[in-house]
Every structure is written in C-alpha cells, then in structure tokens.
C-alpha cells in the first residue's frame, strides 16, 4: 500500500497530464475548425493534414509524458535526499543528547558532597523575650 503522500503526488501528476491532454485536444479542435473553413472534409488533403495533426499531438503527448516522468523522478530524488539528511541530523542530535546527558550526570556526581555521619543537633540560643508591659499607673509611680 502506498503512503498517503504518494497517492497525493500520483493524483497531482494525473491531474497535470489530464489538463495537458485537454489543452492539446482543444488546440487540435481549433485547428480542425479553422481548416474546415478552407478545406472540405472529403478532400484527401484534409485526411493528410489530420494525420499530420494527430502525429504532432502524439509527439506532444510523448514530450509531456517524458516531462511528467522527469518531474516525478526529480521529486523522488529530492525526497530521498531530504529523508537521508533528516536521518543523519536525528542521529547526530541523539549522539549529542547522549553525550550531554553523560556530562551532566558526571558533573552531578562531582558536585554531590559525601554523606556525613550523624551529627548532634545544633544548640540554639534561648529566645529573648520582650519586656512585659507595665500598667500606666505603675509607670507614673515609678517616674516620681
């Protein structure tokens, strides 16, 4: 089963070919209409001219087919190159990420302090208390 983008590409190519063929047929129709004004259809010359027109259209369609195939081939080559470059970039990024992770782990090991044995809890100084507030009457007596 072809990937969805391949189907889209195929549809684009087919649409291109269909439009090209329609354009060529339109040119053939106009040419035939123009000739019919000057040359009756029963004349052998008209048959020969029709043959020449059809040969011309066959050659034109062959050229268009070759062009469409070249476009497809070049697009395929470009897609392969892009895929190859993307894989290479992904591989390099993975390698760089692994190296950075290893470096970070090594640095973390160096930074870690060795574990100390159990220490006695640090002694704290007793908390200082704010002086108690005296009632206003006691303050007045003390100041006398």
C-alpha positions as CSV (number, residue, x, y, z in Angstrom):
1,X,0.0,0.0,0.0
2,X,1.4,3.4,-1.0
3,X,1.7,6.1,1.6
4,X,-0.9,8.9,1.5
5,X,1.6,11.5,0.3
6,X,2.4,9.1,-2.7
7,X,-1.3,9.0,-3.6
8,X,-1.4,12.8,-3.4
9,X,1.6,13.0,-5.7
10,X,0.1,10.5,-8.1
11,X,-3.1,12.4,-8.2
12,X,-1.3,15.6,-8.9
13,X,0.6,14.1,-11.8
14,X,-2.5,12.5,-13.2
15,X,-4.3,15.9,-12.9
16,X,-1.4,17.6,-14.7
17,X,-1.5,15.0,-17.5
18,X,-5.3,15.3,-17.9
19,X,-5.1,19.1,-18.1
20,X,-2.2,18.9,-20.6
21,X,-4.2,16.4,-22.8
22,X,-7.3,18.6,-22.6
23,X,-5.2,21.6,-23.8
24,X,-3.7,19.6,-26.7
25,X,-7.1,18.4,-27.7
26,X,-8.5,21.9,-27.7
27,X,-5.7,23.0,-29.9
28,X,-6.5,20.1,-32.3
29,X,-10.2,21.0,-32.3
30,X,-9.5,24.7,-33.1
31,X,-7.0,23.7,-35.8
32,X,-9.6,21.3,-37.4
33,X,-12.3,24.0,-37.2
34,X,-10.0,26.5,-38.9
35,X,-9.1,24.1,-41.6
36,X,-12.7,23.1,-42.2
37,X,-13.4,26.7,-43.2
38,X,-10.9,26.4,-46.0
39,X,-10.7,22.8,-47.0
40,X,-13.7,20.4,-47.4
41,X,-13.5,17.2,-45.3
42,X,-13.8,14.9,-48.4
43,X,-10.6,16.1,-49.9
44,X,-7.6,13.7,-49.5
45,X,-5.5,16.7,-48.4
46,X,-7.7,17.1,-45.3
47,X,-7.0,13.5,-44.4
48,X,-3.3,14.0,-44.7
49,X,-3.5,17.2,-42.6
50,X,-5.5,15.3,-40.0
51,X,-2.8,12.6,-39.9
52,X,-0.1,15.2,-39.5
53,X,-2.1,16.9,-36.7
54,X,-2.5,13.6,-34.9
55,X,1.2,12.7,-35.3
56,X,2.0,16.2,-33.9
57,X,-0.3,15.6,-31.0
58,X,1.2,12.2,-30.3
59,X,4.7,13.7,-30.3
60,X,3.5,16.5,-28.0
61,X,1.9,14.0,-25.6
62,X,5.1,11.9,-25.6
63,X,7.1,15.0,-24.7
64,X,4.6,15.8,-21.9
65,X,4.8,12.3,-20.6
66,X,8.6,12.4,-20.5
67,X,8.4,15.7,-18.7
68,X,6.0,14.4,-16.1
69,X,8.3,11.4,-15.5
70,X,11.3,13.6,-15.1
71,X,9.4,15.8,-12.6
72,X,8.4,12.6,-10.7
73,X,12.0,11.3,-10.7
74,X,13.5,14.6,-9.5
75,X,10.9,14.9,-6.8
76,X,11.6,11.3,-5.7
77,X,15.3,12.1,-5.6
78,X,14.8,15.2,-3.6
79,X,12.6,13.4,-1.1
80,X,15.2,10.6,-0.7
81,X,17.9,13.2,-0.1
82,X,15.7,15.0,2.5
83,X,15.0,11.8,4.3
84,X,18.6,10.8,4.3
85,X,19.6,14.3,5.7
86,X,16.9,14.1,8.3
87,X,18.1,10.7,9.5
88,X,21.6,12.0,9.7
89,X,20.6,15.0,11.7
90,X,18.5,12.9,14.0
91,X,21.4,10.5,14.6
92,X,23.8,13.5,15.3
93,X,21.2,15.0,17.7
94,X,20.8,11.7,19.5
95,X,24.5,11.4,19.9
96,X,24.8,14.9,21.2
97,X,22.0,14.4,23.6
98,X,23.5,11.3,25.0
99,X,26.9,13.0,25.4
100,X,25.3,16.0,27.2
101,X,23.3,13.6,29.5
102,X,26.5,11.8,30.4
103,X,28.4,15.0,31.0
104,X,25.5,16.3,33.2
105,X,25.5,13.0,35.2
106,X,29.3,13.1,35.6
107,X,29.1,16.8,36.8
108,X,26.3,15.9,39.2
109,X,28.4,13.2,40.8
110,X,31.3,15.6,41.3
111,X,29.2,18.2,42.9
112,X,27.5,15.9,45.4
113,X,29.1,16.2,48.8
114,X,29.9,12.9,50.5
115,X,27.4,11.9,53.1
116,X,28.4,12.9,56.6
117,X,27.9,10.7,59.7
118,X,25.1,11.6,62.0
119,X,25.8,14.9,63.8
120,X,24.4,16.1,67.1
121,X,21.7,18.6,66.6
122,X,23.0,22.2,66.7
123,X,22.3,24.0,70.0
124,X,20.1,27.0,69.8
125,X,20.4,30.1,71.9
126,X,17.4,30.8,74.1
127,X,14.9,33.1,72.6
128,X,14.9,36.7,74.0
129,X,11.6,37.8,75.4
130,X,10.3,41.3,75.1
131,X,9.9,43.1,78.5
132,X,6.4,42.9,79.9
133,X,4.3,46.0,79.6
134,X,3.5,47.8,82.8
135,X,0.2,49.3,83.5
136,X,0.1,53.1,83.2
137,X,-0.4,53.6,87.0
138,X,2.8,51.8,87.8
139,X,4.7,53.8,85.2
140,X,3.6,57.1,86.8
141,X,4.6,55.9,90.3
142,X,7.9,54.7,89.1
143,X,8.7,58.0,87.5
144,X,8.1,60.1,90.7
